[in-house]
Amino acid sequence: MRDKLQTFQEYYFPSVPPALHPEFEHFQQQVARRLSVLAAGLILLILPLFQLFETTSGHFSTTALYHQGQMRLPVVVLAMLVIMLRLLRPQGQWPRPAMLTLGFALICMVLGMLLYHLHWGTGYAMTLFSGLVMSLAVTSILATRGSRDLLIIYLIPGLFFIAGLALLEIPLRSEGLTLIVPLMTVVIGVILAENHYRGFVTMFLLTHHLKRSATTDPLTGLLNRRATQSILDLECARAKRHDLHFAVIMADLDRFKRVNDQYGHEVGDEVLRELAGRLSASVRKEDSVARWGGEEFLVLLREDRPELVMQVAEKIRQAVAGQSFATKAGPLSITISLGGACHTGEEPAEATISRADTALYQAKEAGRNQTMLAKPES
Ligand SMILES: Nc1nc2c(ncn2[C@@H]2O[C@H](COP(=O)(O)OP(=O)(O)OP(=O)(O)O)[C@@H](O)[C@H]2O)c(=O)[nH]1
């Protein structure tokens, strides 16, 4: 029952874990960027067309046309501004505020026009009322935070509209305008917006999950080989351009086959997981730790001083050998061998790794539980 409830909640009310909030914020900005440009484009297409249609229809007085134009103009200008921002500042933080302002202005416009036509009894109010329903559908799609955004878009214009109705003494039951229609519209809008928002959350969580699976090793949670290769290529490019060098340490558990053979793969996996934690704890935040292969790990240091590389490698060696690994087969004494290499000149990452591998091989040859540093590239 509890599991079913949890599945129901995850399916219908997915939520973003706090740790992912900054990434989700970025995702929402991206969605808002796309939607705001779409909305601005539609506004620029539709509002002038309406104005043109009304001007040529002959149903409106010049004054009414002038007032309608005045109410449409700010929204059109805002839409133009959004398009300009997209062109001038494609990566700026404007999309969400821009979208809220656009939605807000659109609703102000429709409600203002509705009030205007109700007050002057032009017979156009019902058409505008349909326009209001359409705008609600549009704004609920624009609301990337569901009903929270709708509240911002509707609250103030809605209050002004109600105040306007009271001040101008317009009866609510006018030209078929009943309370039930706006209420139903609001309910549908909120459901649409919330559904849309939850769709975003699900899409974000799925994308995040896919990205994570593509870049991390499922057993240890460390970066996988593919992701590390891209990072190393970037580091090489950075080293070439900014003269910022790096170093790699290859680390390989000693006689790990024996652990597997003696205690089974599950215990071996426990050791690998525990080792991942110890490796990560031995380096700085700006460094990276990756699972390079079976029981082989790669540490990328944003440093290339040989004495520091040796110091870190030694720290890792001691972190492994100095304390036994708690497993379900009991505490196990494990050791690790390490080989470090500093990136030099313009050598490709593979060359640095290969030198670190050679140093690692020498450490194994020298009796294991050792650290060795590769000679600089000749
Ligand atoms: N449990 C577990 N074992 C793994 C995993 N990946 C690789 N291994 C094991 O790691 C062991 C590697 O053995 P070898 O390459 O012979 O090396 P070693 O026994 O560590 O000996 P040296 O490296 O020479 O010290 C093999 O038994 C693999 O099965 C894994 O994901 N889980």
The ligand as an SDF file (V2000), in Angstrom:
LIG
                    3D

 32 34  0  0  0  0  0  0  0  0999 V2000
   33.7300   -7.5100   -7.2110 N   0  0  0  0  0  0  0  0  0  0  0  0
   34.1450   -6.9340   -8.3290 C   0  0  0  0  0  0  0  0  0  0  0  0
   35.3160   -7.3210   -8.8690 N   0  0  0  0  0  0  0  0  0  0  0  0
   35.7290   -6.7460   -9.9920 C   0  0  0  0  0  0  0  0  0  0  0  0
   34.9990   -5.7450  -10.6280 C   0  0  0  0  0  0  0  0  0  0  0  0
   35.6940   -5.3650  -11.7340 N   0  0  0  0  0  0  0  0  0  0  0  0
   36.8230   -6.1020  -11.7740 C   0  0  0  0  0  0  0  0  0  0  0  0
   36.8630   -6.9640  -10.7310 N   0  0  0  0  0  0  0  0  0  0  0  0
   37.8590   -7.9670  -10.3890 C   0  0  0  0  0  0  0  0  0  0  0  0
   39.1270   -7.4050  -10.1670 O   0  0  0  0  0  0  0  0  0  0  0  0
   40.0860   -8.4570  -10.3010 C   0  0  0  0  0  0  0  0  0  0  0  0
   41.3040   -7.9440  -10.9910 C   0  0  0  0  0  0  0  0  0  0  0  0
   42.2680   -8.9270  -10.9480 O   0  0  0  0  0  0  0  0  0  0  0  0
   43.6980   -8.8090  -11.6070 P   0  0  0  0  0  0  0  0  0  0  0  0
   43.6370   -7.9220  -12.7970 O   0  0  0  0  0  0  0  0  0  0  0  0
   44.2320  -10.1730  -11.8020 O   0  0  0  0  0  0  0  0  0  0  0  0
   44.5410   -8.0350  -10.5590 O   0  0  0  0  0  0  0  0  0  0  0  0
   44.7530   -8.2270   -9.0100 P   0  0  0  0  0  0  0  0  0  0  0  0
   44.2790   -9.5360   -8.5160 O   0  0  0  0  0  0  0  0  0  0  0  0
   44.1770   -7.0300   -8.3320 O   0  0  0  0  0  0  0  0  0  0  0  0
   46.3050   -8.2440   -8.9130 O   0  0  0  0  0  0  0  0  0  0  0  0
   47.3210   -7.0340   -9.0960 P   0  0  0  0  0  0  0  0  0  0  0  0
   46.6160   -5.9120   -9.7840 O   0  0  0  0  0  0  0  0  0  0  0  0
   48.4180   -7.6020   -9.9200 O   0  0  0  0  0  0  0  0  0  0  0  0
   47.7440   -6.6380   -7.7360 O   0  0  0  0  0  0  0  0  0  0  0  0
   39.3980   -9.5930  -11.0670 C   0  0  0  0  0  0  0  0  0  0  0  0
   39.1420  -10.6520  -10.1830 O   0  0  0  0  0  0  0  0  0  0  0  0
   38.0750   -8.9660  -11.4980 C   0  0  0  0  0  0  0  0  0  0  0  0
   37.0360   -9.9050  -11.5300 O   0  0  0  0  0  0  0  0  0  0  0  0
   33.7600   -5.3590  -10.0370 C   0  0  0  0  0  0  0  0  0  0  0  0
   33.0410   -4.4880  -10.5220 O   0  0  0  0  0  0  0  0  0  0  0  0
   33.3680   -5.9650   -8.8920 N   0  0  0  0  0  0  0  0  0  0  0  0
  1  2  1  0
  2  3  2  0
  2 32  1  0
  3  4  1  0
  4  5  2  0
  4  8  1  0
  5  6  1  0
  5 30  1  0
  6  7  2  0
  7  8  1  0
  8  9  1  0
  9 10  1  0
  9 28  1  0
 10 11  1  0
 11 12  1  0
 11 26  1  0
 12 13  1  0
 13 14  1  0
 14 15  2  0
 14 16  1  0
 14 17  1  0
 17 18  1  0
 18 19  2  0
 18 20  1  0
 18 21  1  0
 21 22  1  0
 22 23  2  0
 22 24  1  0
 22 25  1  0
 26 27  1  0
 26 28  1  0
 28 29  1  0
 30 31  2  0
 30 32  1  0
M  END
$$$$
